[in-house]
Amino acid sequence: ETVLVSLWVRSGGWYETKVKRGIFHFLEHVLAQGTKRYSSYLELSKKLEELGINPKNSVGGYFSIYNWIIPKETFSDSLALLAEYVFNPLLPKEAIERERKIILLEYFDYWDKPINHFNHSLGESFFGKGHPYTFDALGTKESIENITKDDLVEAHKQYYQLNNMILGVVGDLEEKFVNQEINKNFKNQRKGEKIVLTDDVVLDFTRKIVFSKKNADQVDFSLNFPTIGFKEEALKEKYSLAMLSYLLGRSRVSRLNLRIREKEPLSYSIGSSVKHFPQKGVFTVGFLSSIGNSRRAIEIIKEEIETIKRNGISEEEFRGCQKSFIYHVSLSFDTIYSIADNLMDNLGCKGRIFLPEEKKRAIAEVTKEDLSEMAKRVFDFDKATIGFMGNKENLEEIKSTGIDRII
């Protein structure tokens, strides 16, 4: 009885090379402050409540996302309200000033957390200062303070247009009826054009070390390798990379979890992940531990990476991983939320939809040899960005005892 309507707008931190930083996050805030038909925050909010809409709006690097969870019976009116919401905002000056104060509070809260400073420093070292992938959607304090109504109106006019959007509907509704409602509410909105992300900066990956301070006893360690971006990445390559991460540090039975958490034990929090950007990706291995355990944990990480590069993956590891990934595909199409996330992400990043059977075939085509080759391609220590975050004494010990030179 629930429907998820998902509208993705190509706008976010990565597009903010030619507009004020944080403008799309600011715009997402003020869209909720009233429309031509519902002229205030209260009036608009009452209408959302009346229709049973649960809006989940967010802004990232690549997209501004409006996920509205709605009752099936209010679908028509809810879709009409979504069109009103994104195409006809009032952007009142008094609401802009009020939201500016809220956004600044959000900004200060975000940057009060040391981990965010650490990750930002890692990103700037990895991609280079000024690269759009390092732009946080919140913007900067100065940009938030200086965004004007004219800036918001212009950004909305340029980016909030049909050809720069993706709209998805997931739920138990007739396709013909859904298309009729979409045409009725969206067909006559301004068409515009698709905005192309400018991110084709030449990237030079060399070994770098980042030190970041925090007032805490434990040390955060982060090891980051460049990988291929999703613009060029084939589905089989995507799963090869994800399976490599699963076997190294992302799963309960991964090599690093079994050695660093279960066997020795050296860290409560150890893992690996892959983050995808259009042009490049980042394969990250990291842990949180005491200064006394850090040397040994880093030695194990290096040992396991070198072992995988040299000897590959065992048949038992590989088959277990492959089976788990195939099961996960089925689970990822089990709810309206996961279906919408899958389909919209496919359309937004790759320009097409990959259905479950196609994903399962791609996973089944991955071989042990593919993972070995991927490990050799990715795990180049000469191109890695290495990060340590800790208190002053811990960082000094890391430098003086050569822990930072293990990798």
N, C-alpha and C positions, 0 to 999 in steps of 0.2 A: 504493500500500500504506500510505499515511499518511492519518490523519484529524486534523482540527483541531476540538477542542471548545472553544467560546468562551462563557464566562459573564460577563455584564456586570451589575454591581450598581449601582443608583443611589445612589452615595455617593462623596464626594471633597471636595476643598477648598472647592468652591462651596457645599456644604451645611453648612459648619461655622460657621453664625451662631448656632446654639443648642447646640452641643456644643464640646468643647475642640478647638482647632486642631490639625490633624495626627493626629486620632484614627483616621481611616480608613487612613492610611498605616501607622500603628502597628499597627492590627488586621491589615492584610495581612501584616506581618512575623510576628506571633505565631500566625497561623493555621498556619504551617509548623512550629510547635513541638510538634505532637502533637494527636491526636484521641482520642475515647473508645476507638476500636478499636486505634489505633497510638499508644501513650502517650508517645512521645518524638520529638524531632527526628530522631534516628538511625533509629528504627524506621519512622517515616513516610517518611523519605528512602530507606531500603532498599526499601520497597514501591513508591515511584515508580520507582526504578531497575529493579526486578524486572519492572515492567510496560512498561518502555521509554518512560516519559512524560518529555517535555521541557517543564516548566512555564515559561511566560512571564507572570509576574504584574506588574501595575503599578497605580498609583493616580494619577488626574489630577484635573481639576476636577469633571467631570460623572459619571464612572464609576470604579469599581474593577473592573479587568479581569483575568480568569483565562483565559488562552489556553493550552490544553494540547495539545501536538502528540504524538500517540500512534500506535503501530502499529495497523493495522486489526484484527489478530487479538486484541488485548487491549482492544478497545473496551468490551465489557460490564463487565469488571472495572475499567477506567479510569474509566468514567462513575460506577460505584458509589463509587470512591475520591474522585472530585470532590465528590459529594454528601456523603460523610463529612467531607471536608476543609472545606467551607464551612458545613455545618450543625452539626457536632459537635466543634468545637475544645475542647481542654482549657483553654487560656489559663492555664498554670501560672505562679504568681507568680515563681518563680526564672527562668523563661524570659523573662517580661516585663521583669525587671530587666536581664537579659543583653541583650535586644534594645534596651532603652532606651539602653544604652551604644553599641550599633552605630548606632542611628538618630541619636544626637547626633554621632557621627563623620561620618555621611552629611550631616547638617545643616551642620556646620562646613566640610566639603569643598565643599558647594554654594555657601555664602556666601563662600568664599575667592576665588571667581571674580568679578572686577569686572563682567562682562557681566550677571550675575544681579542685582546691585544696580541696574545701569542699567535693565534691563528692568522691575524691580519699581517703580522710581521713575517710569518712563514709565506703567506701568499705574495707579499711584495718581493721577498727574496726569490721565490720560485718563478713568478711571472715577470717581475720587474715593476718598479714603482710607476704608477700612472697607467698600468694596463687595466682595461675595463673589468677584467675578471677579479680585480682586487677591490672594486667599488662596492661598498656595502649599500644595500637598498635604503638604509636610513639616511644616508647623506652625511654631511659634516655639520658641525654646530653652526659654522658661518653660513653655509648654504641654507639650512633650515631657517635661520633668522632672516634671510634675505629673499626667500621665495615670495613673489607677489601674486596677486590675483591674475594679473595679465600673464604671468608665467604659466600659471595653472590652466588658464583658458586656452593658451596656445598649445600647451602639451596635450591637453584633452582633444583639441581640434585635430592635431596632427596624428595622434596615436590611436585614439578611440574611434576607429572606423572599421567597417565590415571586412575589408580586405586585409586588415591587420589583426583579425580575431579568429579564434576557433571556438565553435559552440558544439557541445555534446550533451545528449540527453540519455540517461540510463534509467530504465524502469519498465514496468509492465504496461506499456502503452502501444497503441497501434501506430505503425510507422507513418501511414498516410495522415493520421490525425496530428501527429507531432510535426510533420512537414508543413501542414496547413497553418498550424499555430506559429511556427517559426517564420513562415512567409508573411503572415499577417502582421507580426510585430517587428520584424527586422528588415523585410524586403526594401522598405522605403527609407531606411536610415542611410546616412552618407556612406558612400562606397570607399572613397580614398584609395590608398595603395598599401601594399605590404612594405613594412619598414625592414630593411636589411641591416643586420647587426654588423658594425664595423669593428672587427676584432682580428684582422689579418696582420697583426704586428709580428715581425720576425722575432722568434723566441730563441734565446741562447741559454741552454741549460748547462751549467757547470756546478761543481761541488761548492756548496755554501753552508755555513753554520750560523745559526741564529740563537742568541741568548736573550731570554726575557725574564724579568724579575717578578716574583710574587711573594707575599708574606705567608708562606706555608712551609711545612717541614718536608713534604714529598716533592719529587722531581717528575715533571712531565717530559716525556721523550717522544719525538716525532721524526720519522724517517720518510721522506717523500720522493717518489720517482715519477718522471714524466711518462705519460702513456698517450696513445692515440685519442683524438677527440671524437665526439659522436657524429660529426659531419661526415667523416670518412670511415667510421667503424662499421664493419659488417656485423650482422647478428651473431654469427659464429664467433667472431673475434670478441664481441661483447661478453659472451658466455665463457669463453676461454679465460678472459681476464677475471671475471667474477668467480669462476671456479678456482682459479689460482689463489685468489684472496681467501676464499672459503677454506681451502686446504692449508694455507699458511697461518692464518690468524683469526678468521671471522667465525668459525664454528666451534662448538664445544669439543669436537674431536680434532681440531686443527693442531698442527705441530707446535705452534707457539703456546696455545692454551694448555696443551698436555705437559709441556716442559716447564714453562715459566709460571703457570698458575697451579697446576696439579702436582707435578713431580717435585720441584725444588723446595717450596714455592717462593716466588720472588715478587709477584705482583697480583693484586686482586683484579686489576683492570688492564687487560692486554688484548690487542686486536689488530685487524687490518681492514681496509675499506678501499673502494674505488669511487672517486668523484669525477663526474663527466662534465666537461665544458665543450663548446662547439669545436674549437680548434685543437685543444689538447685535453688530457685528463691527468689525474693525480692518483697514484697508488700509494697509500699511506699505511705505515706500520707504526704503532705507538703503544706506550704503556705509561702508567702512573705508579711510582714506587719510591722507596727510600733511597737516599744517596748511597747507602751501603750495598743495596741490591742492584743498583743501576748498571755497574760495570758488567756483572755476570749476565744480566738480562740482555744487554746490548751484544755481548759476545755470543749468546745463544741465537739471537736474531740473525746475526751475520753468519753463524754456522749453518743455520737452517736454510737461509737463502742460497748460500754457496752450494749446499748439498743438493738442493732442488735443481740448481743450474747444472750441476755436474752429473747427478744420477737420475734426475727426473722424479716422477711420482710412482708409488707402488700401485699394482693392479687393484689391490683391496681398497686403498684410499680413493682411487679414481672411480671405481664402480659405485662406492657408497656416495660419493659426491654427485655423480651423474644422476643417480636415482633420486637423491634429495632434491636436485634442481628440477627434475621433471615433475615431482610431486608439488613443488612450490609453484610451478606454472598453473596447475589446476587450482591451488588455493588462492592464487592471486586473481582469479576470475570468479571468486565465490560470493562476493557481495557487490552491491551497486557502487560502493566507495572504491573498492580495489579495481573494479572493471573500468570505472571512469578514469581513475588515475593512470591505469595502463594505456587505455586508448588515447587519452589526451596527451600523455607524454610521448607516445609513438608519433602522433600527428604533429605535435609541436617540435620535436627534435629530429624526426626522420622524414616527416611529410607523408607518412602512410601508416596504416594499421597492421600490426602483426597479431594474428589470431593465435589461440593457444596451441593448435596443432603445428603451426609453423614454428613456433618457439620450441616446442618439444623436439621437432625434427632437427633444429639447429643444435640443440643440446646433445642429441643422440649422435650427431656428426662429429662432435668434438672428440679428439683422441688424446691419449697420454702424451703422444709426441707433440701435439698442438700446445699442451700446457708447458712442456719442456722448452719449446721454441719461444713461447710467450715469456717465460721466466728469463731466458737469455736476452730477449729484447728489452724487457722492462728493468731488470735489476742491474743497472749500471751505476755503481757507487760514485763514479766520476761526475755523474749528472744529478746526484741526489742533493736535496736540501734537507739539512739535519737541524732539528730544533731541540733546545733544552729550556725548560722554564722551572725556576726554583728561587729560593731566597739567596741573598748575597753570598752567604757562606757556602752554600751548595754549589753555586755557579763557580765560585773561586776554586773549590775542590775539583770540580769537573775539569777545569782548565789546567790546574797545577799537576793533577795526577794522570792527565792524558786520556781521560774517558772520552773526550770529544774527538780523539784521533783513532779510536778503535775501528770505526767505519771510515 
